[in-house]
Amino acid sequence: MTDLPKVAWIGLGIMGSPMSENLIKAGYDVTGFTLEQDKLDRLVDAGGTAAASIADAVLDADVVITMVPASPQVEAVAYGPGGILANVRPGALLVDMSSITPQTSVDLAKAAADRGVRVLDAPVSGGEAGAVEAVLSIMVGGEQADFDSARPIFEALGRTVVLCGPHGSGQTVKAANQLIVAVNIQACAEAVVFLEKSGVDLKAALEVLGGGLAGSTVLTRKKDNFLNRDFAPGFRIDLHHKDMGIVTDAARTVGAALPVGAVVAQLVASLRAQGDGGLDHSALLRAVERLSGAEV
């Protein structure tokens, strides 16, 4: 489809690889760059094009999408002589789908505007499964016109796509999302330990809980992780630790109290300090088990 915009994709990790592949399936011409050769090979196998550098990837792009771990990585790929802003054509649209601080997004939009580049912050929720299945929730900050032009791309990646406000708003909503998810996982983990120590059939209990008011997307998505003690990373504790730092800092700035969120942020930090940072965030169960005297 020659009428579709050319896309450069920077960052092909757990989320970026399946998301970029879904764009290819939707007919987009996708050129990607990442630091791992095997991820570039995977993109090529899916029908994309591998670039040798960020500059090469963005040179002819109409839309540049970044999906990297945190604010320092966004700044690293955006700025500098080899970065996106120095090499992308004026008028292009830069869509940052990473989860970073709202202020980083605001600063990036200002810097990009000086070069004639439009920006949206568009972090996502749904984890690896949501990325693979193209059912992500995408929360967007930026101008309405830019959002409208990017909507077909978003709809190839997700199911719920909402413009939340000006630059930085998407990141603010994502921070709230990460707060809710962490507290929810912690509650589920505590319930699992309580149920098991009480001698209840865990599978049966989680099934009936999932059908009532205690049911949630978190419980549905993470039930098998809890049952099988399978903590292969869909979303790593390291990244949720970063996100809890973002939400607690942002809340302090605006004067919002997060009493439960602050406790869960410390529990996430504790789990990371115990060496579990590379595990899925459902591994919060391991922390509850340790506190309850179980060997893990």
Secondary structure, DSSP 8 states (H G I E B T S, - for coil): -TTS--EEEE--STTHHHHHHHHHHTT--EEEE-S-HHHHHHHHHTT-EE-SSHHHHHTT-SEEEE--SSHHHHHHHHSSTTSHHHHS-TT-EEEE-S---HHHHHHHHHHHHTTT-EEEE--EESHHHHHHHT-EEEEEES-HHHHHHHHHHHHHHEEEEEEEESTTHHHHHHHHHHHHHHHHHHHHHHHHHHHHHTT--HHHHHHHHHTSTT--HHHHHHHHHHHHT----SSBHHHHHHHHHHHHHHHHHHT---HHHHHHHHHHHHHIIIIITTSBGGGHHHHHHHHTT---
